[in-house]
Amino acid sequence: MTTQERTARFLTQATWGPKKSEIDALVAAGGNDSAFDSWITTQFATASNDTHWQYVARGGPIGCAADSVGCNSGAINAAMETFWQQAITSPDQLRQRVAFALQQIFVVSTQNSAVDIQPDAHASFLDMTARNAFGNFRILLEDVSRHPTMGHYLSHIRNEKEDAETGRTPDENYAREILQLFSIGLWELNGDGTRKKDANGRDIPTYNQNDIVGLAKVFTGLSWGGGAPSDGRWMGYEEPYSPWGIPMQMYPQFHSASAKSFLGTTIPAISGTVTQAQANTVLTAALDRIFNHPNVGPFIGKQLIKRLVTSNPSPAYVQRVTNAFNNNGSGVRGDMKAAIRAVLMDTEARDEQKLADEGFGKLREPVLRFGAWLRGFNASATSGRFRIWNLEDPVSSLGQNPMRSPSVFNFYRPDYAPPGAILVRGVSAPEFQITHETTTTGYANFVTSLVEGGYGYNDDSVKGDYATLLANAANPTIMMADLNLLLAYGQLTAQTQQIIIGAVNSIPVGDFLWQSRRVHTAVALTMLAPEFLIQR
């Protein structure tokens, strides 16, 4: 690989898609592992250019006065807009990319009727994941557990203690998902992510139904934050009403006082009247127990690798990331910075020999393909907004949309393997769960329309800047060199390039209109090329 290609590849893994200016800057810094490591350090200290909460409050980008003409304060679409605004324009690209990975692990969705029309709910949750992207996983786990959006989505807000007279038992939904999806998974793991076996060679479950029953009691008594834990505030009847930006607090009158046994530990029963401090202590003890489970490092670390680098990391790769998660070098467990650096700077991630390994890499999920176009071509709208909504239609769009997952299991499972050779080999290809005849055709149609006319209408139409390509419209070989670097970090094969060049040359050079068609054809076909679709 050339230094430019090596740099573009790294930025493809670590951002929402490289810009030519970013490639040039990192090449100037050395374009090597040392430069990449320094870039990561700089990114850890880089702030976002806005918050999702402020965007929704304004109803638009910075400079947009709330409720003024052109602003749309309070609309759920504002939460969609702010997601893309930051993903594409914010300088803290590594934070934005990691935050999206976390949002695919800790899933909330506007498809849930409890939060489907609440832009504040989703803006606050987006800010929380971004804030914790470079923090400690223990804090992230608590912030997720106390977030009212998650409380509504997984129904543990206003979760009441058991009642023997009525037969009421605590809601088990969040207790189950915090274990299965958010922390330790279903099976006991070695540090390298492989499953532990019992004496008979069988997989060992991490928990059983009794653990869920015990843990569900921990998550009783949580409801709206923002004031004294009164019965009225518990129901959301007192100001501040529905404060989505404030963590849920404990209401001791609704918290279970009984003993809580789970994951091999027991939190003793509370005698007498439960206090808020006692209820908080119970929650702290439970989250500490989950956080310190040996599965957390390999379970979360492997998912970060899958989201950023490759679907099937070697056990040795997972072990190195687990080691960084378990101890950042200063005795701190759960340091996300250490884990992220380990993911991106691992020898397996940086090894250029892996480019020829058909078992290495990942299918770029549709929204990341879209992001590569948005950033690579400095896409923008006259209005300054990214009014990008409802991308989940598989027929006419991407079949995927941030914050609109059909369930808590995301658009795809991290261990999904499509039927056929991949399943037979015992490996995973998660993004293929949303890749089929309909989505493939829909993506091709979407890209063709996107490249030619942008996304949206009138002043809100988000269009790419093809000035550099247009200057070389008569010379498709030069055009392809630019596209190959920007979108595929130099991995388009000679055969693929010749196919695209042949298609371009079938269009007359002519005037600006014909030149534009040549450029659009080159860009669209590059975005449909297998070397673009598969990230290695």
Helices and strands as residue ranges (DSSP letters): H 3-14, H 20-28, H 33-44, H 52-58, H 76-89, H 93-105, H 119-132, H 137-146, H 148-153, H 173-180, H 209-218, E 222-223, H 231-235, E 249-250, G 252-254, E 260-262, E 265-267, H 276-291, H 296-308, H 315-326, H 336-345, H 347-350, G 352-356, E 362-363, H 366-376, H 421-425, G 430-434, H 437-453, G 458-460, H 467-470, H 476-488, H 494-505, H 512-528, H 530-533, E 534-535
